[in-house]
């Protein structure tokens, strides 16, 4: 099974529907596909291998991703974190401003920044087709195992918490800004 998830952004991501159609037509995908399309209109797109849903519960998405051979995902930080945590083979498709898929290119900037850690992303159909032929390897889970900003802020402003990922021992050097 292949999972395609476009998240919950209010902007359509029509390139993905076009590419999925080509991948199926060229028989580069010949297994069942779960296509979580969000606000992207399907414009009559149907295929016997594709189950299309507008949204999916996170629990169900996680279970489906765990059994999938490949996940193709928008380059949202939350989705990327989930895919890494599940040790799933995946490729990111950043939404681009020039196609009105988002308000800016932050997904592209994010994908470029994390690609140095072995996280695959693509901006074109031919690379996506190559990833469908040769699935990327899962990324090591340790990539995101670090203290979270939210934990630091909670500890700082609400007092200590009993979490392994807190920044309780983190301190910022004091600087004198009265010069």
VENKAWO-V135296 format. One line per field, one symbol per residue. phi: phi as a letter, one per 30 degrees, with the letter a starting at -180 (. if undefined). burial: I if it has 16 or more other C-alpha atoms within 10 Angstrom, else O. Layout:
BEGIN
phi: ???
burial: ???
END
This chain:
BEGIN
phi: .ccbbcicedcdbdedddddedddddidcbbebccdchddddhidbaedcccbdbbdeeddeddddcddaccbecdddddedddedhcdabcbddcddcidadacddddddddcddcjddbbcbdddddddddbddddceddecdaecedddddddccjdbcbdcccecdbcddbcccc
burial: IIIIIIIIIOIIIIIIIOIIIOIIOOOOIOOOIIIIIIIIOOOOOOOOOIOIOIIIOOOOIIOIIIOIIIIIIIIIOOIIOIIIIIIIIIIIIIIIOOOOIIOOOIIIOOIIOOOOOOIIIIOOIOOIIOIIOOIIOIIIOOOOOOOOOOIIOOIOOOOOOOOOOIIIOOOOOOOOOOO
END
